[in-house]
Amino acid sequence: MTRTLDLLLVNPGGAQRIYQNLGRNLAAKEPPIWAGLLATYARRAGHSVAILDANALDLSPAEAAAQVAAAKPRLAVVVVYGHNPNASTFAMPGATDVCNALAANCPEVPTMLLGGHVAALPERTLQEEQVDFVCNGEGAVTIDELLQVLKHDRAPKASELERVRGLLWWDGELPRSNPAAPIVRDLPAQMPGIAWDLLDMRRYRAHNWHCFGRASREPYAALYTTLGCPFRCTFCCIQAPFKSGEAAAGFDPSLNSYRRFDPAAVVAQMTMLVQQHGITNFKIADELFLLDKKHVGAICDGLAALKADLNLWAYARVDTCRDGDLLARMRAAGVRWLALGIESASERVRGDVDKGYRPEAIQKSVDLIRGAGIHVMGNYIFGLPEDDADTMRLTLDFAKELNTEFANFFSAMAYPGSQLYRDALANGWPLPAKWSGYSQHSKDCLPLPTKHLSGAEVLAFRDNAFHEYFGSQRYQSMVERTFGTATLGEVQAMLGEPLARDHARGNRPVAALAR
């Protein structure tokens, strides 16, 4: 077979399974930015690359497989995107469906699975999925080295495959696992940005809340300015794709890597997206954008010079939002939203998951952010190990008192790659039967039990909390005052989108838990 394309990166679909009806209009449709970074690295290594975004194109698994077969790549890599707090585990059903379709319809194309979930469970993934290769790590080096083997356009020899770092593969019926590949150390030189030219930017849209009070959610882009996080929250799996590569690079295993892209390159990418694609809605996908003042300041000052009507949002910790000058520079750059990891109002609950700050510190940070003209999206987690009905109620009441412009209510999930997952396995805590059950919004969502509550009780409280918060007169009045009557209508319509649940009740009445 004549092959003219070296690498085809596939972003699988499956939004309906992940978000139910919320996926139709309310959820974002984000560009596959990890695939875009891998494409840049592979190009710089001399490979020809394309990206097939089955999610953006609304392709069925069979349709995606047909396009892969037509492209005839030397390697098709299904990228299970999850290098952000939402994890990638719940994207696995869509990835599985695509891999099954590829195996059935174009078995001649070598396939690989890659992503956060895959790196957390590489051996299990190889055993369970219909795929030729699995990547244990972030993927850039592994893809390059595998393509060097596959460019011979013949069945690779075992002696060749065993030299590909970070690769898991089948040697006949024997599973093989190679030593890890190091993480990419020099991002500005080796992986400086996303291959935007391989994506149809017209197909992406922002979250509904991100564009409260604005005319349109499209077009939309997301990008990284850093990779990784130095903190070690027990519920987070963000570092899963990087841990094996950190070890291979000689990092202290007790420390997390935190890599920075060149601020000028970040600004240059965003400038191009503004000028060539008309994009003003942006997500900074960093796990923690507001950390390095020099890095953030350089990006913000560069964006402010654009004098464009930008609408950016980013993640932050409560204890990194205490510099009023920096917040003012961020607002001048177009940062309109900061998502704060508040998690719980209980100091006991937060301390157990390595998030130790006091409620008054949270209030102070929220006040500082709002004082800079930036909206706050509060992130809360119900069902952390020390949670009971009283502490969850305390968290909901605290959220209602803060009354931030938007709030996300999560149930505690033991995402593969997190300490909570390891704890769950060690203690025999019940976990979802399928990967789709790790999605916060799926029908089969099953949160972790706490020391005091079942997972079903936690889920019931979470779902009731959502309606109590967004249905309150205080919140709706603030939304109408801040964003206008049309946005209030959007919130009310959002409340009218019910979620079907298999597990949302326990032994205690829901009303008792929600008061």
C-alpha positions, 0 to 999 in steps of 0.5 A, a space after each residue: 500500500 502506498 502511504 503519503 501520510 505519516 500520522 493521522 491524529 483522531 479526536 473521537 466523539 461521544 459527547 451525547 454519552 458524556 453530557 446527555 442533552 447538555 452536549 447539544 447546546 450548553 457544553 463547549 465544543 473544544 478544539 483537540 489541543 493535545 492533538 494539535 501539540 503532538 502534530 507540531 512536534 511530529 512535523 518538527 521531527 519531519 513527519 507529515 500530519 493530519 488531524 481528524 476531529 470526529 467530535 467537531 464533525 459529528 462523525 459516527 465511529 464507522 464514518 471516522 474509520 472510513 475517513 481513516 481508511 481513505 487517508 491511509 496513514 502509516 499510523 492512526 493515533 486516537 487521542 483521548 483528550 483529558 489533560 485538564 481537570 475534567 480528565 479523559 476517562 469518560 472519553 474512553 467509550 468514544 475512543 473504544 468505539 472508534 478503535 473498534 471501527 478501525 479494527 473492523 474496517 481498516 485493520 491494515 492501518 496501525 493504531 495507537 491509543 494515547 491520553 491521560 486515562 491511557 497513561 494512567 492505566 496503560 497495561 489495562 488499556 492494552 488488554 481491553 482495547 482493540 488497538 495495536 499500540 498503547 502509549 504510556 506517557 504524553 506521546 510526542 517522543 513515542 509517536 516520533 520513534 514509532 513512525 521511524 519504524 513504520 516508515 519502512 512500510 512493512 511489518 515492524 520487527 520486534 527488535 525495532 519496536 522494543 526500542 520505541 520508548 513509552 510503547 506498549 504492544 503485542 509481540 504475537 500474543 505476548 504483551 510487551 511494555 518498553 521503558 518510558 519516554 522522557 517528557 519534552 523538556 524544551 517546549 519553545 524549541 520542540 513543541 512551541 504551539 498548536 498546529 492550528 492550520 490542521 483544524 477547522 476553527 469554525 466548528 468550535 464553540 465556547 461554554 454557555 456561561 463563558 459567553 454570558 452577556 455576549 453575542 456569540 459563542 463561536 468561534 472559539 479556541 483553547 490553548 496551553 501556556 503551561 503544562 502540569 501542576 506543582 500541587 498534589 490534590 488527591 482528587 486530580 489526575 492532571 499529572 498522569 500523562 507526565 509521571 512516567 516521562 518525568 521519571 525517565 527524565 530523572 525528576 524527583 518522583 515526589 515533585 511534579 513537572 511544570 513546564 512553560 511555553 514562551 509567552 511571546 509565542 502564546 501571544 503570537 498564536 492568539 494574535 493569529 487566531 484573532 486576526 485570521 479567524 476572528 476568534 475572541 473567545 478563548 480558554 487558557 487550558 492550563 491546570 493553573 494559569 495564575 501562578 507565575 507572575 512573570 509568565 502571566 504578566 508577559 502574556 497579559 501585557 502582550 494581549 492588552 496591546 492587541 486592543 481586541 475585545 477578548 473574552 478569556 477564562 482560566 483556572 486559578 487557586 484561591 491562594 494565587 489570586 491575591 495580587 490586585 495589580 496582576 488581576 488588573 493586568 489580566 482584566 486589561 488583557 481580556 480575562 473576563 472569568 477565573 475558575 476557582 477551585 473552592 471545592 468545599 466550605 469545610 476546612 476538615 474536608 479540604 485539608 484531607 485532600 491537600 487544599 488547606 485554606 480558610 473560608 475568609 481567604 476564599 471570600 477575600 480572593 473572590 472580592 479581589 477578583 470581582 473588584 478587578 472586573 473579572 467574573 468568578 466561576 466557583 468549582 465545588 466538589 461534593 462527596 470528598 472522603 470526609 464529607 457528610 450531609 452536614 459538610 455538603 450542606 455547608 458547602 452549598 450554603 457557602 456557594 450560595 453566599 458567595 453567589 459567583 457568576 457561575 458555579 460547577 458542582 461536581 461529585 467526587 470521582 476516583 479518576 484513574 491517575 489520581 490518589 483517590 483512585 489508588 485509595 479506592 482500589 486499596 480500600 475496595 470502594 465501589 467504582 463505576 462499572 463502565 468508563 462512561 460512569 466517570 462522567 459527571 453528567 452521564 446517565 450511569 454516573 457513580 460517584 465515590 462513597 464517603 466515610 458517611 454517605 453512599 455514592 448515590 446519596 452524593 449524586 442526589 445531593 449534587 443534582 439537587 444542589 445544582 437546581 437550588 443554586 441556579 434556581 435561587 432568586 438571589 442568583 437569578 437577580 444577580 445574573 439579570 443585573 450583571 448580564 441582562 435579561 437574555 442571559 437570565 433566560 439562558 439560565 432558566 432554560 439550562 434548568 429545564 434540561 434534566 439529567 437521567 440518572 441510574 444512581 441518584 438515590 440512597 437510603 436517606 431521602 433526597 429531601 433530607 440531604 438537600 434540606 
